[in-house]
Amino acid sequence: MEKLDAIAALAALAQGTRLDVFRLLVQAGTDGMPAGQIGERLDLPSATLSFHLNQLRHAGLVTFRREGRSLIYVAEYAAMNGLLAYLTENCCQGDASACGIGVCDGSALINIKKGPVQ
């Protein structure tokens, strides 16, 4: 991940509603969630939800697909893992084992199979 991409992703997530939406989509897994259901779960008006989903989409953190009349939004796990890897790639002075098991191993995050976060 490039620095400007990381800045865009962090800026998008630095707002409470967008962080809630993104976390909900991560929990939903690769099947995603219809926009209407996201709005219901987070008690958001459709215009507000649309604005926040567009911000997340422009940051590369979510995508969507059309199913009939519904828009299904899905978290971009590769982008999320790329951001985590970017943030942790040089932690612990390059010695990830000094930080504990898996805490700073950003290189491993890139190779995680795209799927729901447990």
BELJO-V91059 format. One record per pair of residues at least 12 apart in sequence whose C-alpha atoms are under 10 Angstrom apart, sorted by the first residue. I is the first residue (numbers start at 0). J is the second residue. D is the distance in whole Angstrom. If there is no record, write none. Layout:
I;J;D  I;J;D
//
This chain:
0;78;8  0;80;10  0;81;6  0;82;7  0;83;10  0;84;8  0;85;6  0;86;10  1;81;9  1;82;9  1;85;8  2;82;10  2;85;8  2;86;10  4;58;7  4;59;8  4;78;9  4;81;10  4;82;8  4;85;10  5;58;9  5;59;10  5;78;9  5;79;10  5;81;9  5;82;6  5;83;9  5;85;7  5;86;8  6;58;9  6;82;9  7;54;9  7;55;9  7;57;8  7;58;5  7;59;8  7;60;10  8;54;9  8;55;8  8;56;10  8;57;9  8;58;5  8;59;7  8;60;7  8;78;9  8;79;9  8;82;8  9;58;9  9;60;10  9;82;8  10;54;9  10;55;9  10;58;8  11;51;9  11;52;10  11;53;10  11;54;6  11;55;6  11;56;9  11;57;9  11;58;6  11;59;10  11;60;9  12;51;10  12;54;9  12;55;8  12;58;9  12;60;9  14;51;9  16;41;8  16;43;9  16;47;9  16;48;9  16;51;7  16;52;10  17;48;9  17;50;9  17;51;6  17;52;7  17;53;10  17;54;8  17;55;7  18;51;9  18;55;9  19;37;10  19;41;8  20;37;7  20;38;9  20;40;9  20;41;8  20;48;9  20;51;8  20;52;8  20;55;9  20;61;10  20;72;10  20;74;9  21;51;10  21;52;9  21;55;8  21;60;8  21;61;8  21;72;10  21;73;9  21;74;7  21;75;9  21;79;10  22;74;8  22;116;10  23;37;8  23;40;9  23;41;9  23;73;10  23;74;9  24;37;8  24;61;8  24;72;7  24;73;6  24;74;5  24;75;9  24;115;9  25;61;10  25;73;8  25;74;6  25;75;8  25;76;8  25;79;9  25;114;9  25;115;6  25;116;7  25;117;9  26;73;10  26;74;9  26;114;10  26;115;6  26;116;7  26;117;8  27;72;10  27;73;8  27;74;8  27;114;10  27;115;7  27;116;9  28;73;7  28;74;8  28;75;10  28;76;9  28;113;9  28;114;6  28;115;4  28;116;7  28;117;10  29;72;9  29;73;6  29;74;7  29;75;9  29;76;9  29;113;8  29;114;6  29;115;6  29;116;10  30;71;8  30;72;9  30;73;7  30;74;9  30;114;9  30;115;9  31;61;10  31;62;9  31;63;8  31;64;9  31;70;10  31;71;6  31;72;5  31;73;4  31;74;7  31;115;10  32;63;9  32;69;10  32;70;8  32;71;5  32;72;5  32;73;7  32;74;9  33;63;9  33;64;9  33;65;9  33;66;9  33;68;10  33;69;6  33;70;6  33;71;4  33;72;6  33;73;9  34;48;8  34;49;8  34;52;9  34;63;9  34;69;7  34;70;6  34;71;6  34;72;7  35;48;9  35;69;8  35;70;8  35;71;9  36;71;9  37;71;10  37;72;9  52;72;8  55;74;9  55;75;10  56;72;9  56;73;10  56;74;9  56;75;9  58;78;9  59;74;9  59;75;7  59;76;10  59;77;10  59;78;7  59;79;9  60;73;9  60;74;6  60;75;5  60;76;8  60;77;9  60;78;6  60;79;7  60;82;10  61;73;5  61;74;4  61;75;5  61;76;8  61;78;9  61;79;9  62;74;7  62;75;7  63;75;10  74;113;10  74;114;9  74;115;9  75;113;8  75;114;9  76;109;10  76;111;9  76;112;9  76;113;6  76;114;7  76;115;8  76;116;9  77;108;9  77;109;7  77;110;9  77;111;8  77;112;9  77;113;7  77;114;9  78;109;9  79;108;9  79;109;9  80;105;8  80;106;9  80;107;9  80;108;5  80;109;6  80;110;8  80;111;8  80;112;10  80;113;9  81;105;8  81;106;9  81;108;7  81;109;6  81;110;10  82;105;9  82;108;9  82;109;9  83;103;9  83;104;9  83;105;6  83;106;9  83;107;10  83;108;7  83;109;9  84;103;8  84;104;8  84;105;4  84;106;6  84;107;8  84;108;6  84;109;7  85;105;7  85;106;9  85;108;10  85;109;10  86;103;9  86;105;8  87;102;8  87;103;5  87;104;7  87;105;5  87;106;8  87;108;10  88;103;7  88;104;7  88;105;5  88;106;7  88;107;10  88;108;10  89;103;8  89;104;9  89;105;8  89;106;10  90;102;9  90;103;6  90;104;8  90;105;9  91;103;7  91;104;10
//
